[in-house]
Amino acid sequence: MFINILKQSFSSAHKIDGHKGKCAFLHGHNWTVEIAVASYKLDHLGMGMDFADIKRLVKPVIDELDHCYLNDLPYFQHFLPTAENVAKYIYESLVSIFSNEDVDIQEVIVWETDGCGVKYRDTKE
């Protein structure tokens, strides 16, 4: 198995209602996202999945999050926009796109700051 890792970024604002610290107030982040896609076989060029194809498929999800107030998005009407839930949202948005006999999404890592991030992977395996 080969794992291709794409790193993307976006900027957005959020607040965590009920938090007892500064996160309860409106604030923003320059988020970094790492998306790991497993390839189970290589193509005729020796590639698992072309990075250009991964970028193209991931772009709509990242664009939806970029320069917005996360709390206003439909998903975050039901879940607080924590780094954990942002990672899960991205994963769930991409899992059907990257799930077939040749490729599979492995995990999504969301970095809220340079030193604080969350890794999400499906636990049903």
C-alpha positions as CSV (number, residue, x, y, z in Angstrom):
1,M,0.0,0.0,0.0
2,F,1.2,3.5,-0.8
3,I,-0.2,6.6,1.0
4,N,-0.3,9.9,-0.8
5,I,-0.5,12.9,1.5
6,L,-1.9,16.2,0.3
7,K,-1.5,19.3,2.4
8,Q,-3.9,22.2,1.9
9,S,-4.8,25.3,4.0
10,F,-7.7,27.6,4.5
11,S,-8.7,30.5,6.8
12,S,-11.9,30.7,8.7
13,A,-13.5,32.0,11.9
14,H,-15.4,30.1,14.6
15,K,-16.3,30.1,18.2
16,I,-16.9,27.2,20.6
17,D,-20.1,28.0,22.5
18,G,-19.8,26.7,26.1
19,H,-16.0,26.7,26.2
20,K,-14.7,28.2,29.4
21,G,-11.7,29.9,27.8
22,K,-10.9,32.2,24.9
23,C,-12.3,29.8,22.4
24,A,-15.8,30.9,23.4
25,F,-15.2,34.2,21.6
26,L,-15.2,34.7,17.9
27,H,-11.7,34.1,16.5
28,G,-10.0,32.8,13.4
29,H,-7.3,30.4,12.3
30,N,-5.2,29.6,9.3
31,W,-5.9,25.9,9.3
32,T,-3.6,23.3,7.7
33,V,-5.2,20.1,6.5
34,E,-3.3,16.9,5.6
35,I,-5.3,14.3,3.7
36,A,-3.9,10.7,3.4
37,V,-5.1,8.6,0.5
38,A,-4.1,5.0,0.3
39,S,-3.4,3.4,-3.1
40,Y,-3.5,-0.4,-3.3
41,K,-1.9,-0.6,-6.7
42,L,0.2,1.6,-8.9
43,D,-0.8,2.7,-12.4
44,H,1.3,2.3,-15.6
45,L,3.4,5.3,-14.5
46,G,4.1,3.9,-11.1
47,M,1.7,6.3,-9.3
48,G,-0.9,5.4,-6.8
49,M,-3.0,8.5,-7.4
50,D,-1.9,11.6,-9.2
51,F,-1.5,14.6,-6.8
52,A,-3.3,16.8,-9.3
53,D,-6.3,14.5,-9.1
54,I,-6.3,14.5,-5.4
55,K,-6.1,18.3,-5.3
56,R,-9.0,18.6,-7.8
57,L,-11.2,16.3,-5.7
58,V,-10.4,17.9,-2.4
59,K,-10.7,21.5,-3.6
60,P,-14.5,21.9,-3.3
61,V,-14.4,20.8,0.4
62,I,-11.6,23.2,1.2
63,D,-13.2,26.0,-0.7
64,E,-16.4,25.5,1.3
65,L,-14.5,26.1,4.5
66,D,-12.2,28.9,3.3
67,H,-13.0,32.5,4.5
68,C,-16.2,31.6,6.2
69,Y,-17.7,31.6,9.7
70,L,-17.7,27.8,10.4
71,N,-20.6,28.1,12.9
72,D,-22.9,29.1,10.0
73,L,-22.3,26.0,7.9
74,P,-25.1,23.4,8.1
75,Y,-22.9,20.6,9.5
76,F,-21.9,22.9,12.4
77,Q,-25.5,23.6,13.3
78,H,-25.4,20.1,14.8
79,F,-21.7,19.9,15.9
80,L,-19.5,22.6,17.4
81,P,-16.7,23.6,15.0
82,T,-13.9,22.2,17.1
83,A,-10.7,21.0,15.3
84,E,-12.0,17.5,16.0
85,N,-15.3,18.1,14.2
86,V,-13.6,20.0,11.4
87,A,-11.4,16.9,10.8
88,K,-14.4,14.6,10.9
89,Y,-16.4,16.8,8.5
90,I,-13.6,16.9,6.0
91,Y,-13.1,13.1,6.2
92,E,-16.8,12.4,5.8
93,S,-17.0,14.8,2.9
94,L,-14.3,12.9,1.1
95,V,-14.8,9.3,2.1
96,S,-17.2,8.5,-0.8
97,I,-14.9,10.2,-3.3
98,F,-11.8,8.2,-2.3
99,S,-13.4,4.8,-1.6
100,N,-13.1,2.2,-4.3
101,E,-11.1,-0.9,-5.1
102,D,-8.0,1.2,-6.0
103,V,-7.9,4.0,-3.4
104,D,-9.2,4.7,0.1
105,I,-9.0,7.7,2.3
106,Q,-7.0,6.8,5.4
107,E,-7.1,9.9,7.6
108,V,-7.4,13.6,7.8
109,I,-5.2,15.7,10.1
110,V,-6.3,19.3,10.9
111,W,-3.9,21.7,12.4
112,E,-5.6,24.6,14.1
113,T,-2.2,26.2,14.9
114,D,1.4,25.1,14.1
115,G,1.5,23.1,17.4
116,C,-2.1,21.9,17.9
117,G,-3.8,19.4,15.6
118,V,-6.2,16.5,15.4
119,K,-6.1,13.3,13.4
120,Y,-9.3,11.6,12.4
121,R,-9.7,8.2,10.9
122,D,-12.6,5.9,10.7
123,T,-12.7,3.3,13.4
124,K,-14.9,0.7,11.8
125,E,-11.9,-1.3,10.6
